[in-house]
Amino acid sequence: MIQILKQMKVNFIGNRYKAYLLSGVIILIGLISIIIHGGFNYGVDFTGGTLVQIHFQKSVPTDEVRKALVEIGMGEAEIQKVKDTELLHNAFLIRSGKVELTTSASESGAKESSPSGETLGKKIVSAFLARYPDNPIFVDSEDIVGPKIGKELRGKAVWAVIIGWILILIYVAIRFDFRFGVASVLSLVHDVLATAGFVSLTNMEFNMQTIAVFLTIIGYSINDSIVVADRIRENRKLMRKESLAEIANTSVNQTLSRTVITSFTVVLVLIFLVIFGGRVLKDLAVPLLFGVIVGTYSSIFVVAAIVVDWEKFSPSRQEKRRR
């Protein structure tokens, strides 16, 4: 393994209370932001709205699609270019918080906001035909996400994150011990709360992409935490005369090079996505970039520190035998 930080002797464990304070401040700022904003800026997935997929006969730049939507008052809509296939070319997925339905659709429980019964898909087609009369446009699908469905999705999203935490707790507890499992999950909770606070502070849209970001951060962060936990387990056998705090500090320093290299490569890719990825990828990459940085920080400062303090105030059988 490439070593860019050789023989590091940073006192991470000795500075753990400063790290606790920093983590508390970050999470507190995020929670205050959520309270002030009255929750998150939920997207169509959670609040209800319309999902329209269209495709053109000829190629159209995404920026031109945005300009046409602005003209009909849909400048806030989310536009996603659909990857070309053998059967589908020049397609876009448009997500809008507006729900404009026919009477039959409104009877199913969604709000009818167009007295004429004109669907959002028809409005989009009219806008583009006026702008590009020589480039036919077709509506492939138009789906309505009602408020009730959005509420159900929110519940499922929360359970997806919680179940992820529980499964990781079980895995780490079996592979190492229960205390490392709890410390790892607390670290993941820390990462998700910090990222959620960041999403609120920046007033970014909270949608299914955000849940994907949370789950990605959980998977990324636990990987570093397991590496640190594994090194602590090895060093406990090799450094029998040293205290757990010294063992943990040595272990974190020994794995620091790997952690930095891994995080740097991921952060570099995410920075390029933020700069060149466009609006849709940017909304995914920005919170993910923040989450990866926070996850790297928690792997270094949080996991081992929690185990050390737990053993300090309530020694396990293994630690009692060591002493």
Secondary structure, 3 states (H helix, E strand, C coil): CCCCCCCCCCCCHHHHHHHHHHHHHHHHHHHHHHHHHCCCEECHHHHCEEEEEEEECCCCCHHHHHHHHHHCCCCCCEEEEECCCCCCCCEEEEEECCCCCCHHHHCCCCCCCCCCCCCHHHHHHHHHHHHCCCCCEEEEEEEEECHHHHHHHHHHHHHHHHHHHHHHHHHHHHHCCHHHHHHHHHHHHHHHHHHHHHHHHCCCEECHHHHHHHHHHHHHHHHHHHHHHHHHHHHHHHCCCCCHHHHHHHHHHHHHHHHHHHHHHHHHHHHHHHHHCHHHHHHHHHHHHHHHHHHHHHHHHCHHHHHHHHHHHCCCHHHHHHC
